[in-house]
């Protein structure tokens, strides 16, 4: 019986070591997906804010937390291009960026808004 237990522990150890890179990779992908979702939400929030204002200029803010308060890992920048693509319409470009170990990542949303 002792030999079966030792063999089972050995097999478990080999399987666990073999799966650990897969589990670490899955965790990294989950973190990236979470950050992309937060960044998209922050960009959408800024677009909606810009739509409610009568006059908007290019700007940036950050670092931001997921809820938009200061102090997190996200930086948000926006550009308002007047009369693009046609007169009376503004093109709004919002980019949210963050460092995702070790590479920088970003999400960019583009929309049109009436001034």
N, C-alpha and C positions, 0 to 999 in steps of 0.2 A: 504494500500500500504506500509506503514511503517513496518508492521509486515513481509511482504514478503521480504523486503530488509534486515531486521535484520536476518531472517531465511537464506537467501542466503549467507550473510556474515558469519554466523555461520557455514554453510555447507562448504563454501570455506575454512574457518579456520581449520576445522577438517581434510579436505582433504589435505591441505597444510602441516599441522603438520604430518600427516600420510606418506606423500611422502618425507619429508625432509631426513630421513635416507637413502632412496633409491637414492636420488640425490647425497648425500654426498658419498655414496659407489660407484656410477658410476663415480664420479669425481676422486676418488682415483684409480680406475681401469684405467681410462684414463691416469692419470699421470704415473702409473706403465708401461703401454704399451708404452707411449712416451719415457720414460727412457730406456726401453728395446730396443727400436728401435735405439736410440742414441748410446747405449752401443754396439749393434751389428755393427753399422756403424764404431765406433771407433776401434773395434776389426778387422774388415775387412780392414780398412785403414792400421793398423799395419802389418797385414799379407801381404798385397800388398807391403808395404815398405820392409819387410824382404825378399820377393821374389826377389827384385831388387838388394839386396846387396850381395857381394861375401862372406862376413864373418860376421856372426851375433852371438852374445852371449846373454845369458839370461839377462833381465833387466826390468825396470819399469819406468813409468813417471806419472805425475799427481800432483796435481789435474788438470783435464782438463774440458774445456767447450765442448759443442756439436760439435763445429767446430775444435776441437783438440788444441785450444790455451789454455794457462795456466789460472788457476783461477776458475775452475768449481767444480762440485761435483763428477766427475768420476776419478777413478784411474785405470791405465792400467798396467798389468804385462804380460811378455811373457817369455816362456821357449823354448829353442831350444835343442832338443835331437838328437845328431849326430848319424848317422847310425842306426836309428830306423824307421821303422821296419826291414830294410835291409841295407846293405852296399851301400853307395852313396846316401842315402835318409835321410833327416832330418825331424823329427816330430816337428811341431811348435804348441805350445799351447798358446793362448792369452786369458786372463781373464780381463774383465772390471767390476769393482765393484763400488757401490755407496750406500749411506744410503737412504733408502726409508721409510720415517717416519713410524714407529720407527725401522723397521727391515732392516738389510743390504741385498742388492740384488746383483746379479752378472750374467754376461753372459760369457760363455766360448766357444771359437771356437778352433777346432783342425784341422790341415791340414798337408799335406806332401809337402816338397819342395826339389828340387835338389840344392845342394850347388854350 
